[in-house]
């Protein structure tokens, strides 16, 4: 499993926990950073996860607005895991312009298949495909 895939999983864990525990993401981000300091062998995945999570924090309002405007489902009605996957992938589209859109969308689909449902996979990939047109209009995803 690649370092980036592991990083996405770590970012998903933090986003999901923040939502389920109804805690501010920056608070859980600092808790996870403290835990990561004690696990130097996992530093690579944490660096990538932190970049994604910092993107979610920095662009939180825009990410929520973009997802809400693109999705056929209101965010509050989505399963928490699907919301978390959409937020991390949208942040990745914004922050990691060096990563192809197709890779980000495929990875989000993999996370949905692993942690949610096959129906969620299609839904998430559809929302992200539409978001690519807005966030990266020069792309051909």
N, C-alpha and C positions, 0 to 999 in steps of 0.2 A: 504494500500500500504506500502510495507516494506521500511525501511530507505535506504537500498541499491538501491532499484528501484528508489526511489526519487533522490538519489545521482547520479545515471546514467542519469536521466533526466536532472539534473542540469549540469552535465558534457557535455551532448549533447547540451544543450542551449549555453554554452560557446564556444564549438568547432564550432558549426554552426555559431554563431555570428562572431567569429574570421574570418571564411572563407568568409562569406557574406560581412562583413565590410572591408575585406582585412587588418586586423590589426594583429599584432603579438599576438600569444596566451598568452605569459607571461603578456602582458599589460592588456588584458581582464581578465586574472586570478587574477591580483591584484585588478582590479575594482570590480570583484565579491567577492573577499575576504573582501574588505571594506564594501560591501553591506551585506555580511553574518554577519559581526560583529554587525550590527544593528538588526539582526533577530535571537536572541539566541534560539528561539523555533525550528528553522530549523538547528541547529548546527550539528546534527547527519548526516543528508544528505549532508551537506556541507563538513564535514570531509571526507566522502567517495568520493564525487565528486572531492575534492582537490587531494586525493591520485591518482585517475585515471588521472586527468589533469596533475599532476606532472609527471606521467609516460609517458604521451604523449609528454610533453616537453623534458624530459630526453632522451627518445628513439625515438624522432621524425623521424630522418633519417632512422633508422632501420624499424620503423613501415611503413613508406611510401614505402620503398624498398620491404618489405615483402608483403604488399598489392599489389603493382604493379606487383611483380613477380608471384603472385598467381591468381590474377583476370584476367578474359578474357576481361575486359574493362580497357582502360587507366583511371587513376585516374581523369584526367582533364575532361573526358567525363561523369563521374559519377555525378548524382545529388549531390549537396552539402550535403544534409542530409544523404545520403548513405555513403559518404566519412567520415562524422563525426561519424556515427555509427560504421563503420569499424575501425576507429582510436581508439575510446574509448574502443571497445571490444578487439582489439589487445593489447592495453596498459593494459587492465585488465588481459588478458592472461599472460602478462609478469610480472606484478607487484603483482597480487593477486593469487599466485600459490595455496593458500588454498581454492580457490573457484573452484568447479568442472567445467571443460570445458563445459559440457552440460548445466550448469546453465548460463554461460556467453553467449553461443550461443543462448539459448532460450530467454534470456533477450534482446539480440540484435535483434532477430526476432520480439519480442513484440514491441520494439521501432520502427522498420521498419513498422510494421503493423499500428501502431498508427500515425506515422509521414510521412510515405512514401507510398509505394504500396505493395500489396501482392507479385508482381513479385520481388520487392526489397527484401522482406523478404527471399525468396528462394535464391536469389543471394547472399545476405549478409551471410546467414547461410552456403551456399556452400563454399564461400571464407573462412570463419572462420573455417569450418570443415577441409579444406585443411591446413590452417595455424596451427591448433592444431598439425598436424603431424610434422610440422617443429619446432614449439616453445615448444611443450611438447611431444616429441617422445615416451616417455614411457607410455603415456596415451592410453586409449582405446575408445576415443570419436568417 
